[in-house]
Each structure stands twice: as structure tokens, then as C-alpha cells.
Amino acid sequence: MSTEHFARALLLAVLAVGLTACGEPAGGGHGHAHGPGGGHGDGHGGEAHGEGGHGHGDAGPALVFTDYTDTTELFVEFPPLVAGETSRFAAHVTRLADSAPLDSGRMDVILKRGERTAARFRVREPARTGIFTPGVKPREAGQFRLLVEVQDGDLQATHDLGMVTVYPSATEAEVTQPEPEGDITYLKEQQWNNPFASAEVRQRPMRPSVPAFATVEAPADAGAEIRAPSDGYFSHAGQARAGDTVEAGAVLGYLVPRLGGETDFGQLLVSLERSRSQLALAQRDVKRLTRLYEQGAVAERRLLEAREKLEVAKAEFAAAEARVEQYQRGGAEAGIALRTPVAGEVVEFNARPGAFVRAGERVFRIASRDRRWLELAVPERFAAEVPAATGAWLENAAGETVVLDEATGARVVQTSSAVDPQTRTASVTIEYPIGLGPAILGARLPAHLFTAVAEPRLAIPRSAVIDDGGRTVVYVQTGGETFARRPVELGIVDGELVEVLGGVTAGERVASRGAYFVKLAATGGEEVGHGHAH
């Protein structure tokens, strides 16, 4: 016998009385009886002690309850209560927030008559992780309300299991609980050691949505594309890189214009000398007209015109000189400064230093560091629903559902129900904080557009739905360790939720995480791990 199995057998001896194989209907005050073998049959009987199972030998029937509060699940089994005799409880407590066993804290079992507490039995810590084993020894027979209180730091929960009978003697004790629905056993230790969670089937606000295809864009008011103003190549000096943060007006790089294909060095020199001569002539004219204006011989207008011609001549001379320098030195220091008109992040740079680009090609792309736009293309048949758009939902790379609406900080910027003649789609634009949705510009992904306000609908998490041989099914948790396979009919999808039209009823619970492991348990798969012995 392994150490683990020995520990389980030892705990069985500590309990002193047999506890039945686990399984009972969910809800306060309900459970079911176990037969003399304490098992459910098919690998779940008394022989399980030596194999890591959950059997209880020939201890006789036991009461089994499963109850939920907002914070905890209680799954408890114990022999019928008899006046003057100790019934040892095996109470499994699970935190619903993370579906983990409670590994500390205290438990009180309370018997009440009316508003009066008839007896209280306390244990100050679990016997093992998640399992409390209080001994309950009633002093008198009769009908009592059974309460189980759990406290661990800030966590406080009271489970009301309803009315129970304390019998005058063991010979009179009996168990009349009905068997739960379902023949799938998935033990608490398996639930605690594997990914698992359950969710209540209940009315939730849901919005219908239509399929769309989304593209991530930079906001029009917080982004820019910087294109090459002419043919040329990039200088090595002062070049921005993707990921850099820039302010409006910052220089991103320098484009050195290419000389015309029919231009040679001789023509450049002639152009330089011509511009030098025109500059000298303009300077002499300004000097002469200034003297004449001071003598009152010419009008001021003629002096202003001469000065304007001088400025033009200076610019032409500087340009001619730069072209000659570019030809002689390769233009490493010359070039046209490319500036960003907006502040943001450089998200794209399409040229390497020294690379040639043609006029009009996009060289830099600037985008806001804190916002993105999602451009949704909606199929033509849903175009009439576009004006009612309130947001969208999609799945990120990790498979997590992302909702973009006013509640999450996003907003609908623009809607157009007009159908594009090329793509045959209508369009919707949604703006959202960059930390909420996809951030990579140009990324394309499937999405769903909300087209109406939320209305209450019976819903379950989408993660609860399993494709089982072509049928859509869920696994209903009818007890702490008992599950039933149910085919379901589904309706609309809203992010992580799916409407359920048939197959389950409000108040039931379904395996919302780890449903595949329950499916394996149903087929007898060993991948789900081992059980336990009390």
C-alpha cells in the first residue's frame, strides 16, 4: 500500500463510522442514501480503499448534502443522527472564487429548534485540506434545523441544510433521501487537483450580436502617415526607430532627394554659377535702391521688390550649392527633414538608412500610445442592424473574451449602414483604450457587433458547452461529486455567455471549467486522477 493510500485508510479509521460513496442532489437540505456497500457500483464500491477510491465498506447508509452560498460550496456526508451517539461528519468545503479547497479556518455544526440553538459542535481546523470532520453527538431526539457555519479570516458562510431527524436509537435510524440524477462520479479531490469550476444557470443580461471582421487602426485624430515627398534615399543622421515616442513636430529622419536622371555634374556647376551671379546682381540692386530711396529718388515699393528678389536669389543659390555638395559627397548630411504632425509612438518604419524610396511611399507611421480604433466590416445582410450598434466582443490570442463597450471604456465612433460596392459590407468604428483590446495596427481578426440593448436571458458560460459526438451538451452538477450529461439547445452568444433555450433549468449548476475532465470521468478515463478514501 502506498503512503497516500495508507493516509487515506488512516483517516477512515479516525472517522470511526462509515461514510457513503459521494453523490447527491444539489441545493440546501437534499441528499440521498447510500446502500450497505456504500458505493455507486462500477468501480466506486467498498473495494476502493486500497486503490485510492471513495468507498466506505459496510458502514451502512449515510445522509449526503450539497449546498451553496455566494462564497462557498459545502458537500457533506454523515451517518443518521442518533441521540447520545457521535456521528462523524466529512464536510468538503470549496471556495467558489477560485474553486480551491479551504485549507484553514473553523467549522460549527448547529442544531436549532425554532430560534433556539439546541447544540453546537466545533472543529478549529480541517482534518486535511478541504475536509472538516466534526463529531456531532445530539443529547435528545427530535426534529432540528441543521446549519453548518464556516469561517476563515474574512470568509464567513452559513449553509442551511434544512430539517433533519435525530433518532432515539440506531435501530430506528433510517435514510430516505432520493438518489440524484446522473451516473457520472467526479470526486472532490479530482475537482481540486484539476481545472474545475461550476456556474449557476440563471437569468443574465445579454445582447444579441452579428458577426463581423475587424481591423485595428490608429485613430484618425491621433495618428499620421509620413510619406516621401520625392524620390530619394534616407540619410543615416537622426533616424527614428519603431517604438520611439515622439512629440508633434519632431524630426523622424532626412530624405536626400535624388538628382534627375539627365542631370550631370557640369550642369550642376553651370546652375551654381548662374545662381551665384543672380545673387550678386540682386545684392547690388538692393544696395543701389536703398541709397536712392534714402535720397527720395525712388518709391519704397521698388526697394521692397528688390529685397524680395534678393531672398529668392539666396534660396536658389543655397539649393544649387547643396545639389553640388550632394553630388560630390554623397549627401550624407543633406536632405529634407521628415516631421511628424502629431505626438505618439512610431509603430512603423519602412526604409533602412541609405535605402531608396519613391515619392508617395509611406515611410513612417505614428499612432496614439493610449488609443486604438477597431474598424468592423459587417456583412451586407446585417447592414440594417448597424445603426443600433452599442459595442463589440472578440477573443484575444489567449482565448479570453474581450468586450468593447461603454462599460469597459470603449465607445462607438462611427456607423455606416451603406454597403461598400466592392466588399459588400457596412462599417462600424469603435474606439477603445489600448490596454483593453488588440494593439497591433493592421491586425485582422473575427469579432461580433452588439446590435441591441441587453435583456434578461437564461444563460451559462460558453466554456460549459462541450461538443460530444456532434451533440451540444453540458454536465450538470447534481451533487458535490455527481454529474449528469444533458444535451442543450443554445441561443445567442454574448461574450463569455451563451443563451440556453432548453436542457437545463434556472438554479441548476453546470461544470463551467474543466468540463472535459468530467467527460473523461464519464468514460472511465484515468487522466482525471485518483479519488479518495475517508
Beta strands, then each sheet from edge to edge (+ up, - down):
strand 1: 63-68
strand 2: 72-78
strand 3: 81-82
strand 4: 87-88
strand 5: 90-95
strand 6: 100-101
strand 7: 106-113
strand 8: 116-123
strand 9: 131-132
strand 10: 135-136
strand 11: 142-152
strand 12: 155-167
strand 13: 184-185
strand 14: 197-200
strand 15: 202-206
strand 16: 209-217
strand 17: 223-227
strand 18: 232-234
strand 19: 245-246
strand 20: 251-257
strand 21: 336-339
strand 22: 344-349
strand 23: 356-357
strand 24: 362-367
strand 25: 371-379
strand 26: 391-395
strand 27: 401-405
strand 28: 411-416
strand 29: 425-433
strand 30: 444-450
strand 31: 455-461
strand 32: 466-468
strand 33: 471-477
strand 34: 482-487
strand 35: 489-494
strand 36: 497-502
strand 37: 509-513
sheet 1: 1+ 2- 5+ 6-
sheet 2: 1+ 2- 5+ 9-
sheet 3: 3+ 12+ 11- 7+ 8-
sheet 4: 4+ 10-
sheet 5: 13+ 34- 33+ 32-
sheet 6: 14+ 37-
sheet 7: 15+ 31- 36+ 35-
sheet 8: 27+ 26- 30+ 16- 25+ 29- 28+
sheet 9: 17+ 24- 22+ 19-
sheet 10: 21+ 20- 18+ 23-
end
